[in-house]
């Protein structure tokens, strides 16, 4: 994810309180953003199975697929 995309996801998540659908490019998992860590450039994600995870900016992209 580029810096611009990361900033957009974090803005929508933290300022507008909207969860952005994301895909992990390394393992294909889908989830919704629920927070960002600017210092570490990570996105906190709620996975489709309900588990929580943290993905680095480099390992995720915005997804057009809606997680189930």
C-alpha positions in Angstrom: 0.0 0.0 0.0 1.4 3.4 -0.9 1.8 6.2 1.6 -1.2 7.9 0.0 -3.4 4.8 0.3 -2.3 4.2 3.9 -3.1 7.8 4.9 -6.5 7.5 3.2 -7.3 4.2 5.0 -6.2 5.7 8.4 -8.2 8.9 7.8 -11.4 6.9 6.9 -10.9 4.6 9.8 -9.9 7.0 12.6 -11.6 10.3 11.6 -14.7 9.1 9.8 -15.1 5.9 11.9 -15.6 3.8 8.8 -14.0 0.4 8.4 -12.1 -0.1 5.1 -12.1 -3.6 3.6 -8.5 -4.8 3.2 -6.7 -7.9 1.8 -3.4 -9.2 3.1 -1.2 -9.7 -0.1 1.0 -12.3 1.6 -1.7 -14.7 2.8 -4.9 -13.5 1.1 -6.9 -12.9 4.3 -9.7 -10.4 4.2 -10.6 -8.0 7.0 -11.7 -4.5 8.0 -9.5 -1.8 9.4 -10.3 -0.6 12.9 -7.1 1.5 13.7 -3.7 2.6 12.6 -0.3 3.0 14.2 1.5 5.9 12.5 4.9 5.2 14.1 5.0 1.6 12.9 2.9 2.2 9.7 0.6 -0.7 10.6 -3.2 -1.2 10.3 -5.2 -3.0 12.9 -7.6 -5.4 11.2 -10.6 -7.4 12.3 -10.5 -10.6 10.2 -13.5 -12.4 8.8 -13.3 -15.0 11.6 -13.5 -12.3 14.3 -9.8 -12.4 15.2 -7.8 -9.3 15.4 -4.5 -8.8 13.6 -2.0 -6.0 12.7 -0.7 -5.7 9.2 2.2 -3.6 8.0 1.4 -1.0 5.3 3.5 -3.1 2.8 1.5 -6.3 3.3 -2.0 -5.0 2.7 -4.1 -3.3 0.0 -7.6 -2.0 -0.2 -10.0 -4.7 -1.3 -13.1 -4.5 -3.5 -14.3 -7.8 -2.0 -16.4 -7.4 1.1 -15.3 -9.7 3.9 -18.1 -12.1 5.1 
